[in-house]
């Protein structure tokens, strides 16, 4: 066997990440060579690169561990990576028109999205604490920059700085927890930790799990580590906010599932209490704090906190059905979030963007299809059947009840009713308030994203089997 033949099996599972990395370097070189004139070409190149990587990911089969056990390519990683790549590609589609109009169209932006995506793919496939942290930091460093991408805007600069400072704090907590786990188990490998914990848990392990949970909760924007979310969502450029609300959320959820199901399955009783608390607190805060919001981006920030709480119900169940519910929830959440932000990016008159709820007044009479699509997103987020959001909540609630977490499921239902108030308020404003001047025509990129998202949300109940089956396979691979 030649050296190349011996290396190929080891790098094949990592091929999507390698392709993205090489592609990002080529885009940097092209951008540096062409200067600001390269913006259009880099955007198209990044989009093609993400789509090609998507097909590479979905073409993989089986469950393979490589890089000395640090990296795993299994059905769970594949479905989460596919969602991450869809979110990143959709963000580039949503961004083009906005950045051109705001005169901040620079070639670095799509490259940063690609670099962020590489980190997220590593997070989804991490099989030890070191690879997990490397993926997390690669994603975070690029995210801090794009949050402050509008350099001349005070809010954007403030958003980037807040995100960086609090992100550094959360990384420190995660590292401290990981070092405790390593110190008490003697290994950073998730399978090795499972073997080492085959017995009663020591106080050090419990403390390590608590700090790791704090670190991942920050990346999820879950209570009580949510404090950065509303300000960063409001201050970042709107396409960046759409990105933060979609792909990084999925990567963070994949990382959370990997850590707790992959490394600590035998000490479920220890971390289940933490996840239940975070879930209840996130659902409650997401439902009640959003009621007073008038800015749509801040409202979507609190909505994302609440949605993370609902998704964590599936993880708290600690079962195959629960993880299947988490995956289904993240698929539908991605469609709802991208659809809502596609509408928000279409709210423009004479180069001025609008972001408040009152600016939606009478949208059904000036832009009936836009109003219909946003109403579908809001009804779905509220969990009203037969839209996709109802099924997302149904699967996680059913898993919680089967696992004996009835109180958690009841809290989820109650907070869903509270949350429905502010979602339906947007529908009321669009359909019953007096119309304002019409907005400009929806940009092509936003139209594509909105059309696909609306189709998923409205038609999910007709053909749920493929997605539910894929989510079931992903969950099965972890148990």
Secondary structure as GFF3:
##gff-version 3
##sequence-region A 1 479
A	DSSP	alpha_helix	3	12	.	.	.	ID=ss1
A	DSSP	alpha_helix	15	34	.	.	.	ID=ss2
A	DSSP	three_ten_helix	35	38	.	.	.	ID=ss3
A	DSSP	alpha_helix	39	59	.	.	.	ID=ss4
A	DSSP	beta_strand	64	66	.	.	.	ID=ss5
A	DSSP	beta_strand	71	73	.	.	.	ID=ss6
A	DSSP	alpha_helix	75	101	.	.	.	ID=ss7
A	DSSP	alpha_helix	108	125	.	.	.	ID=ss8
A	DSSP	alpha_helix	129	147	.	.	.	ID=ss9
A	DSSP	alpha_helix	154	185	.	.	.	ID=ss10
A	DSSP	alpha_helix	190	196	.	.	.	ID=ss11
A	DSSP	alpha_helix	203	220	.	.	.	ID=ss12
A	DSSP	alpha_helix	229	235	.	.	.	ID=ss13
A	DSSP	alpha_helix	238	244	.	.	.	ID=ss14
A	DSSP	alpha_helix	247	257	.	.	.	ID=ss15
A	DSSP	pi_helix	258	263	.	.	.	ID=ss16
A	DSSP	three_ten_helix	265	267	.	.	.	ID=ss17
A	DSSP	alpha_helix	268	289	.	.	.	ID=ss18
A	DSSP	alpha_helix	296	317	.	.	.	ID=ss19
A	DSSP	alpha_helix	320	344	.	.	.	ID=ss20
A	DSSP	beta_strand	348	349	.	.	.	ID=ss21
A	DSSP	beta_strand	352	353	.	.	.	ID=ss22
A	DSSP	three_ten_helix	357	360	.	.	.	ID=ss23
A	DSSP	alpha_helix	363	366	.	.	.	ID=ss24
A	DSSP	alpha_helix	368	382	.	.	.	ID=ss25
A	DSSP	alpha_helix	388	402	.	.	.	ID=ss26
A	DSSP	alpha_helix	406	432	.	.	.	ID=ss27
A	DSSP	alpha_helix	444	459	.	.	.	ID=ss28
A	DSSP	alpha_helix	465	476	.	.	.	ID=ss29
###
